[in-house]
Amino acid sequence: MIQLSTVLTQLKQQRNSTMTNLFRILELKVLEPLLYLARPMFSTEEEYYAAVMNWRTRVRAVFGRTPTASPESSEREAEFYLRKISQKDVFLEYGCGSCGLAVHVINVLDKGNYVGCDISEGALTKGRSIVSENPSLEKKAPVLILFKDLAELSSKLGDRKFDWIVLNSVFTHLSEDKIIECLKFFKSILATNGVVVGDFSVPRLSAGSFSRRGIDYYYSIENILALAQKSNIYPKQIDGFDVNQSTVYESVIFEFRTNVGE
């Protein structure tokens, strides 16, 4: 006989799934199309996406969800990095959001060696809250930076060099010009033998690249390699972790280094 607790758990899961679907429909069919119509009002790509993320933060709060990936949903990514990073590594997470990955990584690193940055004030506020509520994380003095563009981020980072620069679901929201700008910037702040790691959405049904609503970008493998060449940085497709997949695209992970063969 099925226990009452099991039935209640199943009902709760079904309710959560329904709520998630409703909020995604609201985002995709209402809020984001409206923002896309207003895109000419924003002077830069960063301003536009920051507005998108602020809307997402408000909507997801209504549905009881974190603005970006939660610690639970970041476990696969965390397992990948925890196998590779060392205590003394200096780790920059570009687009750290609400610190879903950070909570797994911070305790492994020396004090002050985790730096997270984001253009979304709402997401970063949630991330700071998560860190401040966990004494072991707060003791490691992670640096969390709100920035509006790469010039401001460069100023706030100072002369720090990084062994790891990590972007989870960030390249998937950047135009070609912005990816080139970012890769060139990352190259300038990489430590010797440092590496940039990020995922791309590669179309399943199209040989070319395309975007949707100026928010989601899909790049062919050939396009990714060309962007790296224009950035004068060396790309390599790697096996990493399974991130979001769909019938439209597959997530492909690349690492980028300043020297070939490292």
N, C-alpha and C positions, 0 to 999 in steps of 0.2 A: 504494500500500500504506500502510495506517495505521501511523504510527510508534508505537513502544512508549510513548514519553513522552506522546503524545496519549491513548492508552488509559489510562495510569496517572492522568492528569489527570482524565479522565472518571470513573474509578472513585472517585477521591478526592472529586469533587464529589457523586457519588451517595451516598457514605458520609456526607459532611457533611450532605446534605439529610435522610438517614434519621435521623441523630443529632438534628438540629434538630427534626424531627417528633416524635421520641420524648420529647425534653425538654419540648416544648410540651404534649404529651399529659399528661405527668407534672404539669406546672404546673396545667393547666386542669382536669384530671379528679381529681387527688388533693390536691395541696398547697393550692391556693386554696380549694376547697370545705371542707377541714378548717379552714382559718383563718377562713372565713366563719362556720362554726359557733361558733367561739370569739370572734367579734366582740364580744359583750356584755361580754367581759372588758376591752376597751379603752375608756378613758374619752373619747377624742377620735378624730375622723376621721384626724387626722395620726398618732396612735399606731398605729392599725390599718394604715394604708397603709405606714408605716415597717416594720412587722412583715412585711407582704407583700413589700416590697422586699428585706428582709434574707433572707427565704426564697429569693426569686428569685436573689439574689446567690450564695447557697451552691449552689443547683442549677445555675445557669449556669456556675459555676466548674468543676463536675464535667465539664460538657460543653465546656469550653474557650471559653466565650463571655463577653463583657463583660456586666456587670450591666444596662447600658442601651445605647442606640445607640452604635455604634463610630464612629471617625473616618471609616471607609469608608462606612458606611451613612448618615452625616450630610452627605455631599457635596452633595446637592441643596439641602438647607436652607442650607448654607454659601454656595453660589453666589447664592442669593436675598439673603442679608444682606450679602455682600461687595459686591454691586452698589449697596447703599444706604448703608452706614455710612461714616463718615469717621474719620480718625485721632484727632480730638479728642473723638469721641463717648464718653459714659460708658454702658456696656453691662451690664445685669443679666440674667443667664439664671436664671430661676426654675425649679428642677428641672433643674439642669445634669447630674445623673447622673454618669457616668464621663467627662465632658468630651469627648464625641464631636464636638459642634459647636464647643466652646471651642478645640480645637487649630487650627481654621481661622480663628477670629476674633481670637484674642489678639494675634497678630503684626501685625495691621492697626492696632490701637489703640495710643494712647500708654501708657506704663508705668503700671500700676495702674488702668487704665480698664476692665478686664474684671472683673466680679464674678459669681461663680457660687455658687448656694446649693442645698442639697438636704436632705431629711429622712432620706435613707438613708445611714447611715455606711459601709456596704459599698461602695456606688456611688461615694461621694465619696472614699473611700480609694483606689479604683482610679484615679479622676480625678487625684488628687494625685500618684500614682505616675507616670502618663503625663506630667504636666507636669514633674515633677522629673527625668525621664529625658531631657528635651528642653531643652538649654541655651538655645535661642532663645526658648522659651516661658517658662522660669523667669526669664530676664533681664527679661521684661516684668512681672514681679511681679503675676500675677493673684491676686485675692482669692477664696478658696474657703471657704464658710461652711456649717457643719452647724448646722441649727436644728430645733427641735421644733414651733414654732408662729409665727404672724406677730408676736406680741408680742416673742418672743426675736429674731426676724430684724430687727425694727425697731430694737431696742436695739443690735444688732451693726452695722447699717448707719449708725447715727448720723444726721447731717443731710445725707447724700449725696442728690443728685438725679440722675436717669437720663434720657438721651435715648432709650434703647431698653430696654424690658422685654420679654423674649422667653420664651415658654413653648411648648416642643415636646412634644406628647403629655402635657400636664399637665392642661388643662381636661377632657380625656377621662377623668380619674380623680377629678374633684371633683364633689361634690354641688352643688345649686343654692345653698344657703346659703353654702357655702364659696367658690363662684365670686363671689357678691356681696361677700363679705368681702374676697376677694383684689382684686377690681376697685377697691373703695373704697380699699384700702391702696395699690395701685399708683398711683391717682390722686394720692394725697398725696405720692408720692415722684417723680413725673414732673417733668422739667425743662420749661421753657417750650417748646412745640412738640414735646414728647416723645410717644412712641407705644408702646402695648402691642400685641404681635402674638402670636397663639396659634391653634392649630387645635382644631376640635371634630369629634366623630364624629356625623354627621347620619344618622338611619335612612333606609334606602332603601324599606323595606316598611311603614313605620308613620308615621302623621301626628303621633304624639305622641312624648314622651320617655320613656326607661326606663333602668334600670340592671341590671347583672349582678354578683352576688356582692359588691355594695358596692365594686367595684374599677373597673369599666368603665361609663361613663355616656354615653348617647346623647341628644343634644338636637336638637329641631327648630329650624329657622331662626327661627320665631316665638318659641320659648322663649329662644333666645340673645338676640334683640332685647329681649325683656322683661327678662331678667336685666341687660342693660346699662342699661336705663331705670331699674331699681330701684337701680342703682349710680351713677346720675347721671353716666354717661360715654357718649360718642358712638361707636357701632359702625359699621363699614363692612366689608362682605364684599369681599375682594380676591383677585386672582389671585396665587399665590405659587409654591409648589412642590408636587409630587405627593408626599404622604406615604402611609402605609399605607391601602390600599383593600380592600374585601371585598364580598361579595354582601349583607352585612347593613347596611353603612354606607358613606358616602363622607366623606372628610376635607375640611372646609371651613375656610378661613383667614379670620380677622377681625382687623382692627386697631381699637384703641380709643384715642380722644383726649379731652382735657379740653374741647376747644372744637369745635363743629361747623364743618365747612368747612375745617379746617386741611389 
